[in-house]
Amino acid sequence: MSGRNGVFIAFEGGDGAGKSTQVRLLAEALRARGREVLVTRQPGGTPLGASIRDLVLHGDHVSPRAEALLFAADKAHHVDLVIRPALAAGQVVVTDRYTDSSVAYQGAGRDLGADEVHDLQMWAVGDLVPDLTVVVDVPPEEGKRRRGEVHDRLEAETDDFHASIRAHFLAMARGNPERYLVVDGTRPPDDIHADILGRIEALSSVGPGGGAAP
């Protein structure tokens, strides 16, 4: 737990994977067990983050390196103002996207170099990593089908771009299975949630009798 009192859980995956649904289900389940849960997202979660989100996802063209730096700025601000204080207060923090998204989207998808983007992200967040990262995995074509006709700048990228992102998420998970859980996002949401909850209960600080009480 790196000296902090709370628990940090991140959800990752491609666009249209169903992360937001799983974030909601997990937060509801943990709150029903008496945990104090902070749900947040990146980019966003602060006024500055919301501005960065609008600029990067819905604005005019942003160069790949500028995109990576903007996402890093969002995370630096977000961690300092939102996530670290919540963890210090003993809360369970559940975030929809974190540093792995930047490594996958800008490092692999934009071909900026996964190691370089990872180092930038770790500097931005002061090496704060989640206790568990859940990768909700769906094929790019399924994510595209779910998103429908409305796409932001990243969603509108090519199929090859999204295939690279998916491959990188899976590679990160294979490289550190103790910190990652990969779930099949094409399964029914309640079945996915059951698998996630089962893995999270193995965290002593979240499971029954754990120490992340409100």
C-alpha positions as CSV (number, residue, x, y, z in Angstrom):
1,M,0.0,0.0,0.0
2,S,3.1,2.3,-0.1
3,G,2.2,3.9,3.3
4,R,-1.2,5.2,2.2
5,N,-4.4,4.3,4.0
6,G,-6.9,4.1,1.1
7,V,-7.1,1.7,-1.9
8,F,-6.6,2.8,-5.5
9,I,-8.4,0.9,-8.3
10,A,-8.1,1.9,-12.0
11,F,-10.2,0.8,-15.0
12,E,-8.6,0.8,-18.4
13,G,-9.5,-0.4,-21.9
14,G,-10.4,0.7,-25.3
15,D,-13.2,3.1,-26.2
16,G,-16.5,1.5,-25.9
17,A,-15.3,-1.3,-23.6
18,G,-17.8,-0.7,-20.9
19,K,-15.5,0.7,-18.2
20,S,-18.0,3.3,-17.0
21,T,-20.6,0.6,-16.3
22,Q,-18.1,-1.4,-14.3
23,V,-16.9,1.6,-12.4
24,R,-20.5,2.3,-11.4
25,L,-21.3,-1.2,-10.4
26,L,-18.1,-1.5,-8.3
27,A,-18.7,1.8,-6.5
28,E,-22.3,0.7,-5.7
29,A,-21.1,-2.6,-4.3
30,L,-18.3,-1.1,-2.1
31,R,-20.6,1.6,-0.8
32,A,-23.2,-1.1,0.1
33,R,-20.4,-2.7,2.2
34,G,-19.9,0.5,4.1
35,R,-16.8,1.8,2.2
36,E,-16.3,5.4,1.4
37,V,-15.7,5.5,-2.4
38,L,-14.4,8.4,-4.6
39,V,-15.3,7.9,-8.3
40,T,-13.3,10.0,-10.7
41,R,-12.1,10.0,-14.3
42,Q,-9.1,11.1,-16.4
43,P,-8.9,13.3,-18.2
44,G,-11.3,15.3,-16.1
45,G,-12.2,15.2,-12.4
46,T,-11.1,18.8,-11.8
47,P,-12.0,22.1,-13.5
48,L,-8.6,22.1,-15.1
49,G,-9.0,18.5,-16.2
50,A,-12.4,19.2,-17.7
51,S,-10.8,22.0,-19.8
52,I,-8.0,19.7,-20.9
53,R,-10.5,16.9,-21.7
54,D,-12.5,19.3,-23.9
55,L,-9.4,20.6,-25.6
56,V,-7.8,17.2,-26.4
57,L,-10.9,15.2,-27.2
58,H,-13.1,17.8,-28.8
59,G,-10.9,20.7,-30.0
60,D,-8.9,21.3,-33.1
61,H,-5.8,19.2,-33.9
62,V,-3.3,18.7,-31.1
63,S,0.2,17.4,-32.0
64,P,1.0,14.0,-30.5
65,R,3.7,15.3,-28.1
66,A,1.5,18.1,-27.0
67,E,-1.3,15.6,-26.4
68,A,0.9,13.5,-24.2
69,L,2.0,16.5,-22.2
70,L,-1.6,17.7,-21.7
71,F,-2.7,14.3,-20.4
72,A,0.3,14.3,-18.1
73,A,-0.6,17.7,-16.8
74,D,-4.1,16.6,-16.1
75,K,-2.9,13.6,-14.1
76,A,-0.4,15.6,-12.1
77,H,-3.0,18.1,-11.1
78,H,-5.6,15.4,-10.5
79,V,-3.4,13.2,-8.3
80,D,-2.3,16.2,-6.1
81,L,-5.7,17.7,-5.7
82,V,-8.1,14.7,-5.7
83,I,-6.5,11.2,-5.5
84,R,-3.8,11.6,-2.9
85,P,-6.0,13.4,-0.4
86,A,-8.7,10.8,-0.8
87,L,-6.2,7.9,-0.3
88,A,-4.8,9.7,2.8
89,A,-8.3,9.9,4.2
90,G,-8.7,6.1,3.8
91,Q,-11.1,6.2,0.9
92,V,-11.4,3.7,-2.0
93,V,-10.5,5.7,-5.2
94,V,-12.0,4.2,-8.4
95,T,-10.8,6.0,-11.6
96,D,-12.0,5.6,-15.1
97,R,-8.6,5.7,-16.9
98,Y,-5.2,6.5,-15.4
99,T,-1.6,6.5,-16.6
100,D,-1.8,3.3,-18.6
101,S,-4.2,5.0,-21.0
102,S,-1.6,7.5,-21.9
103,V,1.1,4.8,-22.3
104,A,-1.2,2.9,-24.6
105,Y,-2.8,5.8,-26.6
106,Q,0.1,8.2,-26.9
107,G,3.0,5.7,-26.4
108,A,1.7,2.9,-28.6
109,G,-1.1,4.5,-30.6
110,R,0.7,7.7,-31.4
111,D,4.0,5.8,-31.6
112,L,5.8,8.2,-29.2
113,G,7.4,5.3,-27.4
114,A,5.7,3.5,-24.5
115,D,8.7,3.7,-22.2
116,E,9.1,7.5,-22.7
117,V,5.4,8.1,-22.1
118,H,5.4,5.8,-19.1
119,D,8.4,7.8,-17.6
120,L,6.6,11.1,-18.2
121,Q,3.4,9.8,-16.6
122,M,5.2,8.4,-13.5
123,W,7.0,11.8,-13.1
124,A,3.7,13.6,-13.3
125,V,1.9,11.4,-10.7
126,G,4.9,11.0,-8.4
127,D,5.1,7.3,-9.0
128,L,1.6,6.7,-7.6
129,V,0.3,3.4,-9.1
130,P,-3.0,1.6,-8.5
131,D,-3.3,-1.4,-6.2
132,L,-5.3,-3.0,-9.0
133,T,-5.8,-2.1,-12.6
134,V,-8.8,-3.7,-14.4
135,V,-8.5,-3.9,-18.1
136,V,-11.9,-4.3,-19.7
137,D,-11.1,-5.9,-23.0
138,V,-13.1,-5.8,-26.2
139,P,-12.1,-6.2,-29.9
140,P,-11.7,-2.8,-31.6
141,E,-14.6,-3.6,-33.9
142,E,-16.9,-4.2,-31.0
143,G,-15.9,-1.0,-29.3
144,K,-16.6,0.9,-32.6
145,R,-20.0,-0.7,-32.9
146,R,-20.9,0.3,-29.3
147,R,-19.8,3.9,-29.8
148,G,-22.2,4.4,-32.7
149,E,-21.9,7.4,-35.0
150,V,-20.5,10.0,-32.5
151,H,-16.8,10.0,-32.0
152,D,-14.3,12.2,-30.2
153,R,-10.8,12.8,-31.7
154,L,-9.3,9.6,-30.3
155,E,-12.4,7.4,-30.9
156,A,-12.3,8.5,-34.6
157,E,-8.8,7.2,-35.2
158,T,-8.2,4.2,-37.5
159,D,-8.8,0.6,-36.6
160,D,-5.1,0.0,-36.6
161,F,-4.7,2.7,-34.0
162,H,-7.3,1.0,-31.7
163,A,-5.8,-2.4,-32.3
164,S,-2.4,-1.1,-31.2
165,I,-3.9,0.2,-28.0
166,R,-5.7,-3.0,-27.2
167,A,-2.5,-5.0,-27.8
168,H,-0.5,-2.7,-25.5
169,F,-3.1,-2.9,-22.7
170,L,-2.9,-6.7,-22.8
171,A,0.9,-6.7,-22.9
172,M,1.0,-4.5,-19.8
173,A,-1.3,-6.9,-18.0
174,R,0.7,-9.9,-19.0
175,G,3.8,-8.2,-17.7
176,N,2.4,-7.7,-14.2
177,P,-0.4,-10.1,-13.5
178,E,-0.3,-9.4,-9.8
179,R,-1.5,-5.8,-10.4
180,Y,-3.7,-6.4,-13.4
181,L,-7.0,-8.2,-14.0
182,V,-8.2,-8.6,-17.6
183,V,-11.9,-9.2,-18.1
184,D,-13.8,-10.0,-21.3
185,G,-15.9,-7.0,-22.0
186,T,-18.2,-8.8,-24.3
187,R,-19.7,-10.8,-21.4
188,P,-22.8,-9.7,-19.6
189,P,-22.0,-6.7,-17.3
190,D,-23.1,-8.5,-14.1
191,D,-20.8,-11.4,-14.9
192,I,-17.9,-9.1,-15.4
193,H,-18.7,-7.3,-12.2
194,A,-18.7,-10.6,-10.3
195,D,-15.2,-11.4,-11.5
196,I,-13.9,-7.9,-10.6
197,L,-15.5,-8.0,-7.2
198,G,-14.0,-11.4,-6.5
199,R,-10.5,-10.2,-7.4
200,I,-10.9,-7.0,-5.3
201,E,-12.0,-9.0,-2.3
202,A,-8.6,-10.6,-2.3
203,L,-7.2,-7.2,-1.4
204,S,-7.1,-7.3,2.4
205,S,-7.8,-3.6,2.7
206,V,-11.0,-3.8,0.6
207,G,-12.5,-7.3,1.3
208,P,-14.7,-8.1,4.2
209,G,-13.1,-6.8,7.4
210,G,-10.6,-4.8,5.5
211,G,-9.1,-1.5,6.7
212,A,-10.5,1.0,4.2
213,A,-13.4,1.9,6.3
214,P,-15.0,5.3,5.9
